[in-house]
Amino acid sequence: MDRLSNTVRPYAWGSTTAIPELLGVAPTGEPQAEMWMGAHPGAPSRLDRGTGEQPLSAVIAADPEAELGAAATRKFGPRLPFLLKLLAAGSPLSLQVHPDLAQAREGYADEERRGVPIDAPDRNYKDANHKPELICALTPFDGLCGFRAPDEAAELLARLDVDSLKPYADLLHARPEEAALREVLTAVLAADPEEMAATVTETAAAAERLGGDYTPYASIARHYPGDPGVIAAMLLNYVQLLPGEALFLGAGVPHAYLNGLGVEIMANSDNVLRCGLTPKHVDVPELLRIVRFEASEPGVLRPEASSSGEELYDTPIDEFRLSRYVLTPDAPVRDLTAPTPQILLCTAGAPSANDLALTPGASVFVPAGEKAELSGVGTVFRATVVV
């Protein structure tokens, strides 16, 4: 079991206080958006086995089967298939979708064939993997997830009483579900930029005036004035998670995180197609190929408890499996030994993992098959895989 040193990414949307408060350190005044735990090449965790710090990615590459276990290596290859994060949103992230595995492989191969540089700002596919993800709230957490029913979205737009929104509301009423959502999102993203900026400005003013259900969209517009993503966001379900609740985000589901601190886990991929709320590249034709135009309920997840003390967030994904342990003073020692690789993350209290004392924000890597026991008092999230 190895204590991890992790990188905090300073993306502009990050909270300046949430991660420092969890870690018990003074804020720097700069945004601290994500703390990465894993072996992603962009910011691998580091560990020291007596010869100085090494990237976890290098440790795994030196002996994948010893670190990951034979079954995980056979199933996922010689790499850790998940990335665990602390995510702290101080302002909205980009409205985005992720491809499924076949789409990712096709898109990556196409851009490789066309010679698009991997670091080009207009590159869509950084790898050939899908990126399903799960976000679990540590504080009250606001987000957008999946399309509303078209009639509900039409009513939300109509009540703003903005003339330039009325054609969208009419389309949402007049077409079958998939066609309605596709046509309206396409029209919003393909609109003349100056005309759309004026529509967003008028929409933002109406949202400020009405308040209530419109408060989240007024806030989004303050962060992204004139951005067509403000209108696109109103097509989606607004979700408020309580601490301990989670959202699973599969391929093709449009979503955005708006505010709050959470534990996020995902397949090890960088593939993102953006719909708006961003100064970055938006590839409208490719986005429309990836998005699943179907209304759905957000599907808030609550952990399923077992007699072992593990509380599991059940998802249909094998690349990651997230659970938590809430350790109380009278709880027995919990045995987490498993034939798969694990990362353990403390988010509250002062528990111990074997002989390592943990504090909020501390994490450890447990190679496959190594003894792992939790004791003490606190909350620990467990990330592993399904083989």
Contacts in CASP RR format, 6 or more apart in sequence:
PFRMAT RR
TARGET T0000
AUTHOR 0000-0000-0000
METHOD contacts of the structure
MODEL  1
MDRLSNTVRPYAWGSTTAIPELLGVAPTGEPQAEMWMGAHPGAPSRLDRG
TGEQPLSAVIAADPEAELGAAATRKFGPRLPFLLKLLAAGSPLSLQVHPD
LAQAREGYADEERRGVPIDAPDRNYKDANHKPELICALTPFDGLCGFRAP
DEAAELLARLDVDSLKPYADLLHARPEEAALREVLTAVLAADPEEMAATV
TETAAAAERLGGDYTPYASIARHYPGDPGVIAAMLLNYVQLLPGEALFLG
AGVPHAYLNGLGVEIMANSDNVLRCGLTPKHVDVPELLRIVRFEASEPGV
LRPEASSSGEELYDTPIDEFRLSRYVLTPDAPVRDLTAPTPQILLCTAGA
PSANDLALTPGASVFVPAGEKAELSGVGTVFRATVVV
1 353 0 8 1.000
1 354 0 8 1.000
1 356 0 8 1.000
1 364 0 8 1.000
1 365 0 8 1.000
1 366 0 8 1.000
1 367 0 8 1.000
1 370 0 8 1.000
1 371 0 8 1.000
1 372 0 8 1.000
2 47 0 8 1.000
2 48 0 8 1.000
2 49 0 8 1.000
2 364 0 8 1.000
2 365 0 8 1.000
2 366 0 8 1.000
3 47 0 8 1.000
3 48 0 8 1.000
3 356 0 8 1.000
3 362 0 8 1.000
3 363 0 8 1.000
3 364 0 8 1.000
4 37 0 8 1.000
4 38 0 8 1.000
4 45 0 8 1.000
4 46 0 8 1.000
4 47 0 8 1.000
4 56 0 8 1.000
4 343 0 8 1.000
4 363 0 8 1.000
4 364 0 8 1.000
4 365 0 8 1.000
5 45 0 8 1.000
5 46 0 8 1.000
5 47 0 8 1.000
5 53 0 8 1.000
6 35 0 8 1.000
6 36 0 8 1.000
6 37 0 8 1.000
6 38 0 8 1.000
6 43 0 8 1.000
6 45 0 8 1.000
6 46 0 8 1.000
6 363 0 8 1.000
7 35 0 8 1.000
7 36 0 8 1.000
7 43 0 8 1.000
7 45 0 8 1.000
8 19 0 8 1.000
8 32 0 8 1.000
8 33 0 8 1.000
8 34 0 8 1.000
8 35 0 8 1.000
9 32 0 8 1.000
9 33 0 8 1.000
9 34 0 8 1.000
9 35 0 8 1.000
9 36 0 8 1.000
9 43 0 8 1.000
10 30 0 8 1.000
10 31 0 8 1.000
10 32 0 8 1.000
10 33 0 8 1.000
11 31 0 8 1.000
11 33 0 8 1.000
11 34 0 8 1.000
12 31 0 8 1.000
12 33 0 8 1.000
12 91 0 8 1.000
13 31 0 8 1.000
13 33 0 8 1.000
13 89 0 8 1.000
13 90 0 8 1.000
13 91 0 8 1.000
13 92 0 8 1.000
13 93 0 8 1.000
14 31 0 8 1.000
14 32 0 8 1.000
14 33 0 8 1.000
14 34 0 8 1.000
14 88 0 8 1.000
14 89 0 8 1.000
14 90 0 8 1.000
14 91 0 8 1.000
15 31 0 8 1.000
15 32 0 8 1.000
15 33 0 8 1.000
15 88 0 8 1.000
15 89 0 8 1.000
15 90 0 8 1.000
15 260 0 8 1.000
15 261 0 8 1.000
16 27 0 8 1.000
16 28 0 8 1.000
16 29 0 8 1.000
16 30 0 8 1.000
16 31 0 8 1.000
16 32 0 8 1.000
16 90 0 8 1.000
17 27 0 8 1.000
18 32 0 8 1.000
18 88 0 8 1.000
18 90 0 8 1.000
18 139 0 8 1.000
18 260 0 8 1.000
18 261 0 8 1.000
19 32 0 8 1.000
19 35 0 8 1.000
19 86 0 8 1.000
19 88 0 8 1.000
19 261 0 8 1.000
20 26 0 8 1.000
20 27 0 8 1.000
20 28 0 8 1.000
20 32 0 8 1.000
21 27 0 8 1.000
22 86 0 8 1.000
22 138 0 8 1.000
22 261 0 8 1.000
22 347 0 8 1.000
22 360 0 8 1.000
22 361 0 8 1.000
23 359 0 8 1.000
23 360 0 8 1.000
23 361 0 8 1.000
24 360 0 8 1.000
31 90 0 8 1.000
32 88 0 8 1.000
33 87 0 8 1.000
33 88 0 8 1.000
33 89 0 8 1.000
34 85 0 8 1.000
34 86 0 8 1.000
34 87 0 8 1.000
34 88 0 8 1.000
34 264 0 8 1.000
35 85 0 8 1.000
35 86 0 8 1.000
35 361 0 8 1.000
36 42 0 8 1.000
36 43 0 8 1.000
36 44 0 8 1.000
36 45 0 8 1.000
36 83 0 8 1.000
36 84 0 8 1.000
36 85 0 8 1.000
37 45 0 8 1.000
37 83 0 8 1.000
37 84 0 8 1.000
37 85 0 8 1.000
37 86 0 8 1.000
37 343 0 8 1.000
37 345 0 8 1.000
37 363 0 8 1.000
37 383 0 8 1.000
38 44 0 8 1.000
38 45 0 8 1.000
38 56 0 8 1.000
38 57 0 8 1.000
38 80 0 8 1.000
38 82 0 8 1.000
38 83 0 8 1.000
38 84 0 8 1.000
38 343 0 8 1.000
38 365 0 8 1.000
39 45 0 8 1.000
39 55 0 8 1.000
39 56 0 8 1.000
39 57 0 8 1.000
39 60 0 8 1.000
39 79 0 8 1.000
39 80 0 8 1.000
39 268 0 8 1.000
40 57 0 8 1.000
40 83 0 8 1.000
40 268 0 8 1.000
41 57 0 8 1.000
44 55 0 8 1.000
44 56 0 8 1.000
44 57 0 8 1.000
44 58 0 8 1.000
45 55 0 8 1.000
45 56 0 8 1.000
45 363 0 8 1.000
45 365 0 8 1.000
46 53 0 8 1.000
46 54 0 8 1.000
46 55 0 8 1.000
46 56 0 8 1.000
47 53 0 8 1.000
47 54 0 8 1.000
47 56 0 8 1.000
47 59 0 8 1.000
47 365 0 8 1.000
48 54 0 8 1.000
49 59 0 8 1.000
56 80 0 8 1.000
56 365 0 8 1.000
57 79 0 8 1.000
57 80 0 8 1.000
59 67 0 8 1.000
60 67 0 8 1.000
60 68 0 8 1.000
60 78 0 8 1.000
60 79 0 8 1.000
60 80 0 8 1.000
61 78 0 8 1.000
64 73 0 8 1.000
64 77 0 8 1.000
64 78 0 8 1.000
64 79 0 8 1.000
65 73 0 8 1.000
66 367 0 8 1.000
66 368 0 8 1.000
67 341 0 8 1.000
67 367 0 8 1.000
67 368 0 8 1.000
68 76 0 8 1.000
68 77 0 8 1.000
68 78 0 8 1.000
68 79 0 8 1.000
68 80 0 8 1.000
68 340 0 8 1.000
68 341 0 8 1.000
68 367 0 8 1.000
68 368 0 8 1.000
69 339 0 8 1.000
69 340 0 8 1.000
69 341 0 8 1.000
69 367 0 8 1.000
69 368 0 8 1.000
69 369 0 8 1.000
71 339 0 8 1.000
71 340 0 8 1.000
71 387 0 8 1.000
72 81 0 8 1.000
72 340 0 8 1.000
72 341 0 8 1.000
72 368 0 8 1.000
72 385 0 8 1.000
72 387 0 8 1.000
75 318 0 8 1.000
75 385 0 8 1.000
75 387 0 8 1.000
76 319 0 8 1.000
76 385 0 8 1.000
79 268 0 8 1.000
80 268 0 8 1.000
80 341 0 8 1.000
81 267 0 8 1.000
81 268 0 8 1.000
81 319 0 8 1.000
81 320 0 8 1.000
81 385 0 8 1.000
82 265 0 8 1.000
82 266 0 8 1.000
82 267 0 8 1.000
82 268 0 8 1.000
82 319 0 8 1.000
82 320 0 8 1.000
82 383 0 8 1.000
82 385 0 8 1.000
83 265 0 8 1.000
83 266 0 8 1.000
83 267 0 8 1.000
83 268 0 8 1.000
84 263 0 8 1.000
84 264 0 8 1.000
84 265 0 8 1.000
84 343 0 8 1.000
84 345 0 8 1.000
84 363 0 8 1.000
84 381 0 8 1.000
84 383 0 8 1.000
85 263 0 8 1.000
85 264 0 8 1.000
85 265 0 8 1.000
85 266 0 8 1.000
86 261 0 8 1.000
86 262 0 8 1.000
86 263 0 8 1.000
86 264 0 8 1.000
86 345 0 8 1.000
86 361 0 8 1.000
87 135 0 8 1.000
87 257 0 8 1.000
87 261 0 8 1.000
87 262 0 8 1.000
87 263 0 8 1.000
87 264 0 8 1.000
88 260 0 8 1.000
88 261 0 8 1.000
88 262 0 8 1.000
89 141 0 8 1.000
89 257 0 8 1.000
89 258 0 8 1.000
89 259 0 8 1.000
89 260 0 8 1.000
89 261 0 8 1.000
90 259 0 8 1.000
90 260 0 8 1.000
91 223 0 8 1.000
91 258 0 8 1.000
91 259 0 8 1.000
92 219 0 8 1.000
92 220 0 8 1.000
92 223 0 8 1.000
92 224 0 8 1.000
92 256 0 8 1.000
92 257 0 8 1.000
92 258 0 8 1.000
92 259 0 8 1.000
92 277 0 8 1.000
93 256 0 8 1.000
93 257 0 8 1.000
93 258 0 8 1.000
93 277 0 8 1.000
94 256 0 8 1.000
94 272 0 8 1.000
94 274 0 8 1.000
94 275 0 8 1.000
94 276 0 8 1.000
94 277 0 8 1.000
94 278 0 8 1.000
94 280 0 8 1.000
95 144 0 8 1.000
95 229 0 8 1.000
95 232 0 8 1.000
95 233 0 8 1.000
95 236 0 8 1.000
95 254 0 8 1.000
95 255 0 8 1.000
95 256 0 8 1.000
95 274 0 8 1.000
95 275 0 8 1.000
95 276 0 8 1.000
95 277 0 8 1.000
95 278 0 8 1.000
96 254 0 8 1.000
96 255 0 8 1.000
96 256 0 8 1.000
96 272 0 8 1.000
96 273 0 8 1.000
96 274 0 8 1.000
96 275 0 8 1.000
96 276 0 8 1.000
97 251 0 8 1.000
97 252 0 8 1.000
97 253 0 8 1.000
97 254 0 8 1.000
97 255 0 8 1.000
97 272 0 8 1.000
97 273 0 8 1.000
97 275 0 8 1.000
97 287 0 8 1.000
97 290 0 8 1.000
97 291 0 8 1.000
98 130 0 8 1.000
98 131 0 8 1.000
98 132 0 8 1.000
98 133 0 8 1.000
98 249 0 8 1.000
98 250 0 8 1.000
98 251 0 8 1.000
98 252 0 8 1.000
98 269 0 8 1.000
98 271 0 8 1.000
98 272 0 8 1.000
98 273 0 8 1.000
98 290 0 8 1.000
99 107 0 8 1.000
99 125 0 8 1.000
99 130 0 8 1.000
99 131 0 8 1.000
99 251 0 8 1.000
99 252 0 8 1.000
99 271 0 8 1.000
99 273 0 8 1.000
99 290 0 8 1.000
100 130 0 8 1.000
100 251 0 8 1.000
100 252 0 8 1.000
101 129 0 8 1.000
101 130 0 8 1.000
101 251 0 8 1.000
103 130 0 8 1.000
103 251 0 8 1.000
103 289 0 8 1.000
103 290 0 8 1.000
104 125 0 8 1.000
104 127 0 8 1.000
104 128 0 8 1.000
104 129 0 8 1.000
104 130 0 8 1.000
104 131 0 8 1.000
104 269 0 8 1.000
104 271 0 8 1.000
105 128 0 8 1.000
107 124 0 8 1.000
107 125 0 8 1.000
107 128 0 8 1.000
108 125 0 8 1.000
108 126 0 8 1.000
108 127 0 8 1.000
108 128 0 8 1.000
108 271 0 8 1.000
109 128 0 8 1.000
110 125 0 8 1.000
111 123 0 8 1.000
111 124 0 8 1.000
111 125 0 8 1.000
116 122 0 8 1.000
116 123 0 8 1.000
117 123 0 8 1.000
118 126 0 8 1.000
121 280 0 8 1.000
121 281 0 8 1.000
122 281 0 8 1.000
122 283 0 8 1.000
124 271 0 8 1.000
124 272 0 8 1.000
124 273 0 8 1.000
124 281 0 8 1.000
124 283 0 8 1.000
124 286 0 8 1.000
125 271 0 8 1.000
126 269 0 8 1.000
126 270 0 8 1.000
126 271 0 8 1.000
127 269 0 8 1.000
127 270 0 8 1.000
127 271 0 8 1.000
129 267 0 8 1.000
129 268 0 8 1.000
129 269 0 8 1.000
129 271 0 8 1.000
130 251 0 8 1.000
130 267 0 8 1.000
130 269 0 8 1.000
130 271 0 8 1.000
131 251 0 8 1.000
131 266 0 8 1.000
131 267 0 8 1.000
131 269 0 8 1.000
131 270 0 8 1.000
131 271 0 8 1.000
131 272 0 8 1.000
132 248 0 8 1.000
132 249 0 8 1.000
132 250 0 8 1.000
132 251 0 8 1.000
132 266 0 8 1.000
132 267 0 8 1.000
132 315 0 8 1.000
132 317 0 8 1.000
132 319 0 8 1.000
133 248 0 8 1.000
133 249 0 8 1.000
133 250 0 8 1.000
133 264 0 8 1.000
133 265 0 8 1.000
133 266 0 8 1.000
133 267 0 8 1.000
134 246 0 8 1.000
134 247 0 8 1.000
134 248 0 8 1.000
134 249 0 8 1.000
134 264 0 8 1.000
134 265 0 8 1.000
134 266 0 8 1.000
134 301 0 8 1.000
134 313 0 8 1.000
134 315 0 8 1.000
134 320 0 8 1.000
134 322 0 8 1.000
135 141 0 8 1.000
135 241 0 8 1.000
135 246 0 8 1.000
135 247 0 8 1.000
135 249 0 8 1.000
135 257 0 8 1.000
135 262 0 8 1.000
135 263 0 8 1.000
135 264 0 8 1.000
136 244 0 8 1.000
136 245 0 8 1.000
136 246 0 8 1.000
136 262 0 8 1.000
136 263 0 8 1.000
136 264 0 8 1.000
136 313 0 8 1.000
136 322 0 8 1.000
136 324 0 8 1.000
136 381 0 8 1.000
137 241 0 8 1.000
137 242 0 8 1.000
137 243 0 8 1.000
137 244 0 8 1.000
137 245 0 8 1.000
137 246 0 8 1.000
137 260 0 8 1.000
137 261 0 8 1.000
137 262 0 8 1.000
138 243 0 8 1.000
138 244 0 8 1.000
138 261 0 8 1.000
138 262 0 8 1.000
138 263 0 8 1.000
138 347 0 8 1.000
139 243 0 8 1.000
139 260 0 8 1.000
139 261 0 8 1.000
139 262 0 8 1.000
140 240 0 8 1.000
140 241 0 8 1.000
140 242 0 8 1.000
140 243 0 8 1.000
140 260 0 8 1.000
141 240 0 8 1.000
141 241 0 8 1.000
141 245 0 8 1.000
141 257 0 8 1.000
141 259 0 8 1.000
141 260 0 8 1.000
141 261 0 8 1.000
141 262 0 8 1.000
142 216 0 8 1.000
142 238 0 8 1.000
142 239 0 8 1.000
142 240 0 8 1.000
142 241 0 8 1.000
142 257 0 8 1.000
142 258 0 8 1.000
142 259 0 8 1.000
142 260 0 8 1.000
143 238 0 8 1.000
143 239 0 8 1.000
143 240 0 8 1.000
143 241 0 8 1.000
143 247 0 8 1.000
143 255 0 8 1.000
143 256 0 8 1.000
143 257 0 8 1.000
143 258 0 8 1.000
143 259 0 8 1.000
144 233 0 8 1.000
144 236 0 8 1.000
144 237 0 8 1.000
144 238 0 8 1.000
144 239 0 8 1.000
144 254 0 8 1.000
144 255 0 8 1.000
144 256 0 8 1.000
144 258 0 8 1.000
145 236 0 8 1.000
145 237 0 8 1.000
145 239 0 8 1.000
145 247 0 8 1.000
145 249 0 8 1.000
145 253 0 8 1.000
145 255 0 8 1.000
145 298 0 8 1.000
145 299 0 8 1.000
146 236 0 8 1.000
146 237 0 8 1.000
146 253 0 8 1.000
146 254 0 8 1.000
146 255 0 8 1.000
146 295 0 8 1.000
146 296 0 8 1.000
146 298 0 8 1.000
147 153 0 8 1.000
147 181 0 8 1.000
147 235 0 8 1.000
147 236 0 8 1.000
147 237 0 8 1.000
147 254 0 8 1.000
147 293 0 8 1.000
147 294 0 8 1.000
147 295 0 8 1.000
147 296 0 8 1.000
148 156 0 8 1.000
148 235 0 8 1.000
148 236 0 8 1.000
148 237 0 8 1.000
148 295 0 8 1.000
149 177 0 8 1.000
149 295 0 8 1.000
150 172 0 8 1.000
150 173 0 8 1.000
150 175 0 8 1.000
150 177 0 8 1.000
150 180 0 8 1.000
150 181 0 8 1.000
150 295 0 8 1.000
151 172 0 8 1.000
151 173 0 8 1.000
153 172 0 8 1.000
153 181 0 8 1.000
153 184 0 8 1.000
153 234 0 8 1.000
153 235 0 8 1.000
154 168 0 8 1.000
154 169 0 8 1.000
154 170 0 8 1.000
154 172 0 8 1.000
154 173 0 8 1.000
155 169 0 8 1.000
156 213 0 8 1.000
156 234 0 8 1.000
157 165 0 8 1.000
157 166 0 8 1.000
157 168 0 8 1.000
157 169 0 8 1.000
157 172 0 8 1.000
157 234 0 8 1.000
158 165 0 8 1.000
158 166 0 8 1.000
158 169 0 8 1.000
159 210 0 8 1.000
160 203 0 8 1.000
160 206 0 8 1.000
160 207 0 8 1.000
160 210 0 8 1.000
160 214 0 8 1.000
161 206 0 8 1.000
162 199 0 8 1.000
162 202 0 8 1.000
162 203 0 8 1.000
162 206 0 8 1.000
164 195 0 8 1.000
164 198 0 8 1.000
164 199 0 8 1.000
164 202 0 8 1.000
165 199 0 8 1.000
165 203 0 8 1.000
165 231 0 8 1.000
167 187 0 8 1.000
168 184 0 8 1.000
168 187 0 8 1.000
168 188 0 8 1.000
168 231 0 8 1.000
171 180 0 8 1.000
171 183 0 8 1.000
171 184 0 8 1.000
171 187 0 8 1.000
172 180 0 8 1.000
172 181 0 8 1.000
172 184 0 8 1.000
173 180 0 8 1.000
174 180 0 8 1.000
175 183 0 8 1.000
177 293 0 8 1.000
177 294 0 8 1.000
177 295 0 8 1.000
178 293 0 8 1.000
178 294 0 8 1.000
179 293 0 8 1.000
181 235 0 8 1.000
181 293 0 8 1.000
181 294 0 8 1.000
181 295 0 8 1.000
182 288 0 8 1.000
182 291 0 8 1.000
182 293 0 8 1.000
184 235 0 8 1.000
185 232 0 8 1.000
185 235 0 8 1.000
185 275 0 8 1.000
185 288 0 8 1.000
185 291 0 8 1.000
185 293 0 8 1.000
186 284 0 8 1.000
186 288 0 8 1.000
188 196 0 8 1.000
188 228 0 8 1.000
188 229 0 8 1.000
188 231 0 8 1.000
188 232 0 8 1.000
189 228 0 8 1.000
189 232 0 8 1.000
189 275 0 8 1.000
189 276 0 8 1.000
189 282 0 8 1.000
189 284 0 8 1.000
189 287 0 8 1.000
190 284 0 8 1.000
191 199 0 8 1.000
191 228 0 8 1.000
196 226 0 8 1.000
196 228 0 8 1.000
196 231 0 8 1.000
197 225 0 8 1.000
197 226 0 8 1.000
199 231 0 8 1.000
200 221 0 8 1.000
200 225 0 8 1.000
200 226 0 8 1.000
200 227 0 8 1.000
200 228 0 8 1.000
200 229 0 8 1.000
200 230 0 8 1.000
200 231 0 8 1.000
201 225 0 8 1.000
201 226 0 8 1.000
203 217 0 8 1.000
203 221 0 8 1.000
203 230 0 8 1.000
203 231 0 8 1.000
204 217 0 8 1.000
204 218 0 8 1.000
204 221 0 8 1.000
204 222 0 8 1.000
204 225 0 8 1.000
204 226 0 8 1.000
204 230 0 8 1.000
206 214 0 8 1.000
207 214 0 8 1.000
207 215 0 8 1.000
207 217 0 8 1.000
207 218 0 8 1.000
207 221 0 8 1.000
208 214 0 8 1.000
208 218 0 8 1.000
211 218 0 8 1.000
213 238 0 8 1.000
216 238 0 8 1.000
216 258 0 8 1.000
217 230 0 8 1.000
217 233 0 8 1.000
217 234 0 8 1.000
219 258 0 8 1.000
220 229 0 8 1.000
220 230 0 8 1.000
220 233 0 8 1.000
220 258 0 8 1.000
220 277 0 8 1.000
221 227 0 8 1.000
221 230 0 8 1.000
223 277 0 8 1.000
224 230 0 8 1.000
224 276 0 8 1.000
224 277 0 8 1.000
224 278 0 8 1.000
227 276 0 8 1.000
227 277 0 8 1.000
227 278 0 8 1.000
228 276 0 8 1.000
229 275 0 8 1.000
229 276 0 8 1.000
229 277 0 8 1.000
230 277 0 8 1.000
232 254 0 8 1.000
232 275 0 8 1.000
232 276 0 8 1.000
233 256 0 8 1.000
233 277 0 8 1.000
235 254 0 8 1.000
236 254 0 8 1.000
236 255 0 8 1.000
236 256 0 8 1.000
237 296 0 8 1.000
237 297 0 8 1.000
237 298 0 8 1.000
239 247 0 8 1.000
239 298 0 8 1.000
239 300 0 8 1.000
241 247 0 8 1.000
241 300 0 8 1.000
244 302 0 8 1.000
244 303 0 8 1.000
244 324 0 8 1.000
245 300 0 8 1.000
245 301 0 8 1.000
245 302 0 8 1.000
246 300 0 8 1.000
246 301 0 8 1.000
246 302 0 8 1.000
246 303 0 8 1.000
246 313 0 8 1.000
246 322 0 8 1.000
247 255 0 8 1.000
247 298 0 8 1.000
247 299 0 8 1.000
247 300 0 8 1.000
247 301 0 8 1.000
248 299 0 8 1.000
248 301 0 8 1.000
248 313 0 8 1.000
248 315 0 8 1.000
248 316 0 8 1.000
248 317 0 8 1.000
249 255 0 8 1.000
251 290 0 8 1.000
251 292 0 8 1.000
252 290 0 8 1.000
252 291 0 8 1.000
252 292 0 8 1.000
253 292 0 8 1.000
253 296 0 8 1.000
254 275 0 8 1.000
254 291 0 8 1.000
256 277 0 8 1.000
263 322 0 8 1.000
263 345 0 8 1.000
263 347 0 8 1.000
263 381 0 8 1.000
265 320 0 8 1.000
265 322 0 8 1.000
265 383 0 8 1.000
266 320 0 8 1.000
267 317 0 8 1.000
267 319 0 8 1.000
267 320 0 8 1.000
268 319 0 8 1.000
273 283 0 8 1.000
273 286 0 8 1.000
273 287 0 8 1.000
273 290 0 8 1.000
273 291 0 8 1.000
274 280 0 8 1.000
274 281 0 8 1.000
274 282 0 8 1.000
274 287 0 8 1.000
275 282 0 8 1.000
275 287 0 8 1.000
275 291 0 8 1.000
276 282 0 8 1.000
301 313 0 8 1.000
301 314 0 8 1.000
301 315 0 8 1.000
303 311 0 8 1.000
303 312 0 8 1.000
303 313 0 8 1.000
303 323 0 8 1.000
303 324 0 8 1.000
304 311 0 8 1.000
304 312 0 8 1.000
304 313 0 8 1.000
304 314 0 8 1.000
305 311 0 8 1.000
306 312 0 8 1.000
308 334 0 8 1.000
309 325 0 8 1.000
309 331 0 8 1.000
309 334 0 8 1.000
310 323 0 8 1.000
310 324 0 8 1.000
310 325 0 8 1.000
310 334 0 8 1.000
310 382 0 8 1.000
311 323 0 8 1.000
311 324 0 8 1.000
311 325 0 8 1.000
311 326 0 8 1.000
312 321 0 8 1.000
312 322 0 8 1.000
312 323 0 8 1.000
313 322 0 8 1.000
313 323 0 8 1.000
313 324 0 8 1.000
315 321 0 8 1.000
315 322 0 8 1.000
317 386 0 8 1.000
318 385 0 8 1.000
318 386 0 8 1.000
318 387 0 8 1.000
319 385 0 8 1.000
320 383 0 8 1.000
320 384 0 8 1.000
320 385 0 8 1.000
321 383 0 8 1.000
321 384 0 8 1.000
321 385 0 8 1.000
321 386 0 8 1.000
322 381 0 8 1.000
322 382 0 8 1.000
322 383 0 8 1.000
323 381 0 8 1.000
323 382 0 8 1.000
324 379 0 8 1.000
324 380 0 8 1.000
324 381 0 8 1.000
324 382 0 8 1.000
325 334 0 8 1.000
325 374 0 8 1.000
325 379 0 8 1.000
325 380 0 8 1.000
325 382 0 8 1.000
326 378 0 8 1.000
326 379 0 8 1.000
327 334 0 8 1.000
327 351 0 8 1.000
327 374 0 8 1.000
327 375 0 8 1.000
327 376 0 8 1.000
327 377 0 8 1.000
327 378 0 8 1.000
327 379 0 8 1.000
327 380 0 8 1.000
328 377 0 8 1.000
329 376 0 8 1.000
329 377 0 8 1.000
331 376 0 8 1.000
333 373 0 8 1.000
333 374 0 8 1.000
333 375 0 8 1.000
334 373 0 8 1.000
334 374 0 8 1.000
334 375 0 8 1.000
335 372 0 8 1.000
335 373 0 8 1.000
336 342 0 8 1.000
336 344 0 8 1.000
336 366 0 8 1.000
336 372 0 8 1.000
336 373 0 8 1.000
336 374 0 8 1.000
336 382 0 8 1.000
337 369 0 8 1.000
337 370 0 8 1.000
337 371 0 8 1.000
337 372 0 8 1.000
337 373 0 8 1.000
338 366 0 8 1.000
338 368 0 8 1.000
338 369 0 8 1.000
338 372 0 8 1.000
338 384 0 8 1.000
339 368 0 8 1.000
339 369 0 8 1.000
339 387 0 8 1.000
340 368 0 8 1.000
340 384 0 8 1.000
340 385 0 8 1.000
340 387 0 8 1.000
341 365 0 8 1.000
341 366 0 8 1.000
341 367 0 8 1.000
341 368 0 8 1.000
341 384 0 8 1.000
341 385 0 8 1.000
342 365 0 8 1.000
342 366 0 8 1.000
342 372 0 8 1.000
342 382 0 8 1.000
342 383 0 8 1.000
342 384 0 8 1.000
343 363 0 8 1.000
343 364 0 8 1.000
343 365 0 8 1.000
343 366 0 8 1.000
343 382 0 8 1.000
343 383 0 8 1.000
343 384 0 8 1.000
344 353 0 8 1.000
344 358 0 8 1.000
344 363 0 8 1.000
344 364 0 8 1.000
344 366 0 8 1.000
344 372 0 8 1.000
344 374 0 8 1.000
344 380 0 8 1.000
344 381 0 8 1.000
344 382 0 8 1.000
344 383 0 8 1.000
345 361 0 8 1.000
345 362 0 8 1.000
345 363 0 8 1.000
345 380 0 8 1.000
345 381 0 8 1.000
345 383 0 8 1.000
346 358 0 8 1.000
346 359 0 8 1.000
346 360 0 8 1.000
346 361 0 8 1.000
346 362 0 8 1.000
346 363 0 8 1.000
346 378 0 8 1.000
346 379 0 8 1.000
346 380 0 8 1.000
347 360 0 8 1.000
347 361 0 8 1.000
347 379 0 8 1.000
347 380 0 8 1.000
347 381 0 8 1.000
348 360 0 8 1.000
348 378 0 8 1.000
348 379 0 8 1.000
349 359 0 8 1.000
349 360 0 8 1.000
349 377 0 8 1.000
349 378 0 8 1.000
349 379 0 8 1.000
350 357 0 8 1.000
350 358 0 8 1.000
350 359 0 8 1.000
350 376 0 8 1.000
350 377 0 8 1.000
350 378 0 8 1.000
351 358 0 8 1.000
351 374 0 8 1.000
351 375 0 8 1.000
351 376 0 8 1.000
351 377 0 8 1.000
351 378 0 8 1.000
351 379 0 8 1.000
351 380 0 8 1.000
352 358 0 8 1.000
352 374 0 8 1.000
352 375 0 8 1.000
352 376 0 8 1.000
353 364 0 8 1.000
353 366 0 8 1.000
353 372 0 8 1.000
353 373 0 8 1.000
353 374 0 8 1.000
353 380 0 8 1.000
354 371 0 8 1.000
354 372 0 8 1.000
354 373 0 8 1.000
356 364 0 8 1.000
358 364 0 8 1.000
358 380 0 8 1.000
366 372 0 8 1.000
374 380 0 8 1.000
END
